[in-house]
Amino acid sequence: MPRTLANAPIMILNGPNLNLLGQRQPEIYGHETLADVEELCAKAAAAHGGTVDFRQSNHEGELVDWIHEARLSHCGIVINPGAYSHTSVAILDALNTCDGMPVLEVHISNIHRRESFRHHSYVSLRADGVIAGCGVQGYVFGVERVAALAGAARADA
C-alpha cells in the first residue's frame, strides 16, 4: 500500500540553531518558538486528516539518519535545513534516496535577500518546492503542499 497522509505522518525536520527560534535574531526569524511551529504544523496536517513527526537537530548526521528513516515510513518531508542548506551535500544525497516522496524546503527568512553565501541551497536541487521569506507560516505552506502531493498519490493508487 502506498504511503499517504492518511496512513503515514509527514516528517518535519529542523536543522541547526532552530532550537533557539524566538530567541536568536528575532528581527530576522520572529518571536515564535519551535514549539509554536510544531503546533502550527500539527494543526495543518490534522486539517487534512494527517499527523506530523516533528524533529530538530544541530547535527548533520542525525538529520541524514532521520531522512533515511522517513523514506521508509513517512509520506513526505518538510525540511528547514538551516545553515546546512548551503553546505550539505550529505543531506542532498539522503534526500535523493526518497524516490517518489514529496520534499518541501522551508526557510523562515528570505535567503535571497541576505548574504550572498545563503543564496545557494543544495537541498533545493531535490526539493519539490522551496518556500522562503514567509516566516513560520512557510511551514504551514509546506505541510499543505505535502498534503496535496500525498493526496495526488492517493488518487493515483
Backbone hydrogen bonds in HBPLUS format (Angstrom, degrees):
<---DONOR---> <-ACCEPTOR-->    atom                        ^
c    i                          cat <-CA-CA->   ^        H-A-AA   ^      H-
h    n   atom  resd res      DA  || num        DHA   H-A  angle D-A-AA Bond
n    s   type  num  typ     dist DA aas  dist angle  dist       angle   num
A0007-ASN N   A0004-THR O   3.03 MM   3  5.47 144.6  2.16 108.7 118.1     1
A0008-ALA N   A0004-THR O   2.85 MM   4  5.77 124.3  2.17 156.4 172.5     2
A0075-CYS N   A0009-PRO O   2.98 MM  66  5.99 158.6  2.02 144.1 151.1     3
A0010-ILE N   A0051-THR O   3.01 MM  41  6.44 158.1  2.05 143.2 146.2     4
A0053-ASP N   A0010-ILE O   2.82 MM  43  6.00 154.4  1.89 156.5 153.9     5
A0011-MET N   A0076-GLY O   2.94 MM  65  6.23 159.9  1.98 164.1 157.4     6
A0078-VAL N   A0011-MET O   2.84 MM  67  6.29 157.8  1.89 159.3 166.1     7
A0012-ILE N   A0053-ASP O   2.90 MM  41  5.97 171.9  1.91 145.2 146.0     8
A0055-ARG N   A0012-ILE O   2.87 MM  43  6.18 164.1  1.90 174.8 179.7     9
A0013-LEU N   A0078-VAL O   2.83 MM  65  6.29 153.7  1.90 157.6 165.7    10
A0080-ASN N   A0013-LEU O   2.85 MM  67  6.18 165.7  1.87 160.1 163.5    11
A0014-ASN N   A0055-ARG O   2.96 MM  41  6.16 129.6  2.22 133.7 148.7    12
A0057-SER N   A0014-ASN O   2.98 MM  43  6.43 155.3  2.04 164.3 168.4    13
A0015-GLY N   A0080-ASN O   2.79 MM  65  6.07 150.2  1.87 170.4 163.4    14
A0018-LEU N   A0015-GLY O   3.38 MM   3  6.14 161.7  2.42 133.3 137.5    15
A0020-LEU N   A0017-ASN O   3.00 MM   3  5.54 160.0  2.04 112.8 119.3    16
A0021-LEU N   A0018-LEU O   3.12 MM   3  5.09 159.9  2.16 109.9 109.9    17
A0023-GLN N   A0020-LEU O   2.86 MM   3  5.43 158.8  1.90 139.6 145.2    18
A0024-ARG N   A0020-LEU O   2.93 MM   4  5.56 158.5  1.98 154.3 157.3    19
A0028-ILE N   A0025-GLN O   2.88 MM   3  5.56 156.6  1.94 121.2 128.3    20
A0029-TYR N   A0025-GLN O   2.94 MM   4  6.12 169.6  1.95 156.8 159.1    21
A0030-GLY N   A0026-PRO O   2.82 MM   4  4.28 140.7  1.98 114.2 119.3    22
A0036-ASP N   A0033-THR O   3.08 MM   3  5.08 120.6  2.45  93.9 108.4    23
A0037-VAL N   A0033-THR O   3.08 MM   4  6.50 152.3  2.16 145.6 153.0    24
A0038-GLU N   A0034-LEU O   2.89 MM   4  6.20 158.4  1.94 149.8 155.4    25
A0039-GLU N   A0035-ALA O   3.06 MM   4  6.30 157.1  2.12 145.2 150.7    26
A0040-LEU N   A0036-ASP O   3.00 MM   4  6.31 158.1  2.05 149.0 154.8    27
A0041-CYS N   A0037-VAL O   2.92 MM   4  6.18 161.9  1.95 156.5 161.0    28
A0042-ALA N   A0038-GLU O   2.90 MM   4  6.10 160.0  1.94 151.2 156.7    29
A0043-LYS N   A0039-GLU O   3.04 MM   4  6.22 160.5  2.08 149.7 154.4    30
A0044-ALA N   A0040-LEU O   2.98 MM   4  6.21 157.5  2.03 146.5 153.1    31
A0045-ALA N   A0041-CYS O   2.92 MM   4  6.14 162.5  1.95 153.4 157.6    32
A0046-ALA N   A0042-ALA O   2.90 MM   4  6.02 160.2  1.94 146.5 152.7    33
A0047-ALA N   A0043-LYS O   3.04 MM   4  6.22 146.4  2.16 144.8 152.5    34
A0048-HIS N   A0045-ALA O   2.89 MM   3  5.30 150.1  1.98 109.9 119.6    35
A0050-GLY N   A0045-ALA O   2.83 MM   5  4.82 161.7  1.87 131.8 129.0    36
A0049-GLY N   A0046-ALA O   2.93 MM   3  4.76 165.1  1.95 108.1 109.8    37
A0063-LEU N   A0059-HIS O   3.22 MM   4  6.62 156.5  2.28 152.6 159.2    38
A0064-VAL N   A0060-GLU O   2.99 MM   4  6.34 157.0  2.04 153.1 159.9    39
A0065-ASP N   A0061-GLY O   2.91 MM   4  6.18 158.9  1.96 148.4 153.8    40
A0066-TRP N   A0062-GLU O   2.96 MM   4  6.21 155.1  2.02 147.8 154.4    41
A0067-ILE N   A0063-LEU O   2.96 MM   4  6.24 149.3  2.06 147.3 155.7    42
A0068-HIS N   A0064-VAL O   3.02 MM   4  6.34 157.3  2.07 150.8 156.7    43
A0069-GLU N   A0065-ASP O   2.98 MM   4  6.31 150.5  2.07 144.1 152.5    44
A0070-ALA N   A0066-TRP O   2.84 MM   4  6.08 159.5  1.88 148.7 154.1    45
A0071-ARG N   A0067-ILE O   3.06 MM   4  6.30 151.3  2.15 151.0 157.0    46
A0072-LEU N   A0069-GLU O   3.06 MM   3  5.59 152.6  2.13 112.9 121.1    47
A0073-SER N   A0070-ALA O   3.18 MM   3  5.20 138.6  2.37  98.7 109.9    48
A0074-HIS N   A0070-ALA O   2.99 MM   4  4.89 149.2  2.09 146.7 140.0    49
A0077-ILE N   A0102-PRO O   2.90 MM  25  6.34 158.4  1.95 155.0 162.3    50
A0104-LEU N   A0077-ILE O   2.84 MM  27  6.26 158.8  1.88 154.5 161.5    51
A0079-ILE N   A0104-LEU O   2.82 MM  25  6.22 164.4  1.85 166.8 172.2    52
A0106-VAL N   A0079-ILE O   2.86 MM  27  5.95 160.1  1.90 142.0 144.7    53
A0084-TYR N   A0081-PRO O   3.07 MM   3  5.30 136.9  2.26 141.9 134.6    54
A0085-SER N   A0082-GLY O   2.99 MM   3  5.84 166.2  2.01 124.0 128.6    55
A0086-HIS N   A0083-ALA O   3.19 MM   3  5.89 146.2  2.31 117.7 122.8    56
A0087-THR N   A0084-TYR O   3.21 MM   3  5.01 155.1  2.28  98.9 106.4    57
A0088-SER N   A0084-TYR O   2.93 MM   4  5.10 161.5  1.97 146.3 144.9    58
A0122-TYR N   A0085-SER O   2.75 MM  37  5.73 150.2  1.84 172.6 165.6    59
A0092-LEU N   A0088-SER O   3.42 MM   4  6.61 161.4  2.45 133.8 138.7    60
A0093-ASP N   A0089-VAL O   2.77 MM   4  6.01 165.5  1.79 155.0 158.8    61
A0094-ALA N   A0090-ALA O   2.98 MM   4  6.19 154.9  2.04 143.7 150.5    62
A0095-LEU N   A0091-ILE O   2.91 MM   4  6.14 163.9  1.94 153.2 157.4    63
A0096-ASN N   A0092-LEU O   2.88 MM   4  6.14 146.1  2.00 150.6 160.8    64
A0097-THR N   A0094-ALA O   3.02 MM   3  5.44 157.0  2.07 109.5 116.9    65
A0098-CYS N   A0095-LEU O   3.00 MM   3  5.41 164.0  2.03 115.7 120.6    66
A0101-MET N   A0098-CYS O   3.14 MM   3  5.53 163.6  2.17 130.4 131.9    67
A0128-ASP N   A0103-VAL O   2.68 MM  25  5.48 162.0  1.71 156.4 162.4    68
A0105-GLU N   A0129-GLY O   2.98 MM  24  6.27 171.0  1.99 160.7 159.3    69
A0131-ILE N   A0105-GLU O   2.82 MM  26  6.19 161.4  1.86 158.4 164.5    70
A0107-HIS N   A0131-ILE O   2.76 MM  24  6.16 145.5  1.88 160.0 168.4    71
A0133-GLY N   A0107-HIS O   3.22 MM  26  6.45 136.9  2.41 133.5 145.4    72
A0135-GLY N   A0108-ILE O   3.06 MM  27  4.30 144.1  2.19 147.9 138.8    73
A0133-GLY N   A0109-SER O   3.11 MM  24  4.18 125.9  2.42  96.3  92.2    74
A0113-ARG N   A0110-ASN O   2.98 MM   3  5.66 168.4  1.99 123.6 127.4    75
A0118-ARG N   A0115-GLU O   2.93 MM   3  5.62 154.4  2.00 119.7 127.6    76
A0119-HIS N   A0116-SER O   3.05 MM   3  5.35 164.7  2.08 112.9 117.8    77
A0125-LEU N   A0122-TYR O   3.04 MM   3  5.67 151.9  2.13 115.2 122.8    78
A0126-ARG N   A0123-VAL O   2.96 MM   3  5.71 161.2  2.00 122.9 128.1    79
A0127-ALA N   A0123-VAL O   3.09 MM   4  6.23 148.1  2.19 146.3 155.4    80
A0138-GLY N   A0135-GLY O   3.09 MM   3  5.81 161.8  2.12 116.8 122.0    81
A0139-TYR N   A0136-VAL O   3.08 MM   3  5.69 147.9  2.18 114.2 121.0    82
A0140-VAL N   A0137-GLN O   2.99 MM   3  5.17 117.9  2.39 100.4 115.3    83
A0141-PHE N   A0137-GLN O   3.07 MM   4  6.51 157.4  2.12 151.9 158.1    84
A0142-GLY N   A0138-GLY O   2.90 MM   4  6.19 150.3  1.99 143.6 152.1    85
A0143-VAL N   A0139-TYR O   2.87 MM   4  6.22 159.0  1.91 154.7 159.3    86
A0144-GLU N   A0140-VAL O   2.84 MM   4  6.07 163.5  1.87 154.6 159.6    87
A0145-ARG N   A0141-PHE O   2.92 MM   4  6.14 153.9  1.99 146.6 153.2    88
A0146-VAL N   A0142-GLY O   2.95 MM   4  6.21 162.8  1.98 152.6 157.1    89
A0147-ALA N   A0143-VAL O   2.86 MM   4  6.07 160.1  1.90 150.9 157.0    90
A0148-ALA N   A0144-GLU O   2.92 MM   4  6.22 150.5  2.01 142.9 151.0    91
A0149-LEU N   A0145-ARG O   2.86 MM   4  6.14 161.9  1.89 153.1 157.8    92
A0150-ALA N   A0146-VAL O   2.71 MM   4  5.84 161.6  1.75 155.9 161.4    93
A0151-GLY N   A0147-ALA O   2.80 MM   4  5.84 144.9  1.93 137.9 148.1    94
A0152-ALA N   A0148-ALA O   2.94 MM   4  6.19 144.3  2.07 139.7 149.0    95
A0153-ALA N   A0149-LEU O   3.04 MM   4  6.35 151.3  2.12 141.6 149.0    96
A0154-ARG N   A0150-ALA O   2.93 MM   4  6.20 147.9  2.04 139.9 149.0    97
A0155-ALA N   A0151-GLY O   2.91 MM   4  6.22 151.5  1.99 146.6 153.7    98
A0156-ASP N   A0152-ALA O   3.08 MM   4  6.32 141.0  2.24 141.1 151.2    99
A0157-ALA N   A0153-ALA O   3.11 MM   4  6.26 123.0  2.45 137.8 152.1   100
A0157-ALA N   A0154-ARG O   3.17 MM   3  5.13 142.3  2.32  96.3 107.1   101
